[in-house]
Amino acid sequence: MAIGASVTLFHRGSKTIIRKRMLLCDIMGYHPRLHLGLGRHEAVDVEVRFPAAKKITRCAGIEANRYMVLRPNGSVQDVTEGTKEANR
């Protein structure tokens, strides 16, 4: 579930940070989704730092209204809306 990973959104093609969030454990059992609004930005660069795997993954030009699945091994999977993986 990538708990402890930090997710940073940058202006596309730059190092200017738009948003930064950390995935935290929730003892109440809520779904572990992290929703990050892009505001007026149509696409952003996404950087994910996985502390357990000691890995940094950067994805460029991610458009709005997308799901990305973060895995504890440090991998990131881009998921299309409506697929089985997106509905988990």
C-alpha positions as CSV (number, residue, x, y, z in Angstrom):
1,M,0.0,0.0,0.0
2,A,3.1,2.3,-0.1
3,I,2.5,3.6,3.4
4,G,5.1,6.2,4.2
5,A,5.7,7.1,0.6
6,S,5.8,10.8,-0.2
7,V,4.2,12.1,-3.5
8,T,5.2,15.4,-4.9
9,L,3.6,17.2,-7.9
10,F,5.6,19.6,-10.0
11,H,4.7,22.1,-12.7
12,R,5.2,20.1,-15.9
13,G,8.9,20.2,-16.9
14,S,10.1,22.1,-13.9
15,K,11.2,21.7,-10.2
16,T,8.4,24.0,-9.0
17,I,6.3,22.1,-6.4
18,I,2.5,22.3,-6.8
19,R,1.6,19.9,-4.0
20,K,3.3,17.4,-1.6
21,R,1.6,14.7,0.4
22,M,2.6,11.6,2.4
23,L,0.7,8.3,2.4
24,L,-0.2,7.5,6.0
25,C,-1.5,4.4,7.7
26,D,-5.2,4.7,8.7
27,I,-6.3,2.6,11.7
28,M,-9.9,3.3,10.9
29,G,-9.7,1.1,7.7
30,Y,-10.4,3.8,5.2
31,H,-9.5,3.1,1.6
32,P,-5.8,4.1,1.1
33,R,-6.3,6.5,-1.8
34,L,-4.5,9.7,-2.0
35,H,-6.4,12.3,-4.1
36,L,-4.4,15.3,-5.3
37,G,-6.2,18.1,-7.1
38,L,-4.3,19.8,-9.9
39,G,-6.2,23.0,-9.9
40,R,-5.8,24.8,-13.2
41,H,-3.0,22.5,-14.3
42,E,-3.8,20.0,-17.1
43,A,-0.7,17.9,-16.6
44,V,2.0,17.6,-13.9
45,D,5.2,15.7,-13.2
46,V,4.8,13.2,-10.3
47,E,7.7,12.1,-8.0
48,V,7.1,9.3,-5.6
49,R,9.7,8.5,-2.8
50,F,9.3,5.0,-1.3
51,P,11.2,4.9,2.0
52,A,11.1,1.1,2.5
53,A,12.3,0.3,-1.0
54,K,14.7,3.3,-1.0
55,K,13.5,4.2,-4.5
56,I,12.5,7.4,-6.2
57,T,10.2,7.2,-9.3
58,R,9.4,10.2,-11.4
59,C,6.6,10.2,-14.0
60,A,6.5,13.1,-16.5
61,G,3.4,14.7,-18.0
62,I,0.7,12.9,-16.0
63,E,-2.7,14.3,-17.0
64,A,-5.6,15.1,-14.7
65,N,-8.2,12.5,-13.8
66,R,-5.8,9.5,-13.6
67,Y,-5.2,6.8,-11.1
68,M,-1.8,5.6,-10.3
69,V,-1.1,2.5,-8.1
70,L,1.9,2.7,-5.8
71,R,3.4,-0.6,-4.8
72,P,5.6,-1.3,-1.7
73,N,8.4,-2.6,-4.0
74,G,8.7,0.9,-5.4
75,S,6.8,0.4,-8.7
76,V,4.2,2.7,-10.0
77,Q,1.4,1.5,-12.3
78,D,-0.7,4.0,-14.4
79,V,-4.3,2.7,-14.4
80,T,-7.0,3.6,-16.8
81,E,-10.4,4.6,-15.3
82,G,-12.8,1.7,-15.4
83,T,-10.3,-1.2,-15.2
84,K,-10.4,-3.8,-12.5
85,E,-7.3,-2.4,-10.9
86,A,-8.8,1.1,-10.8
87,N,-11.9,-0.1,-9.0
88,R,-10.0,-1.8,-6.1
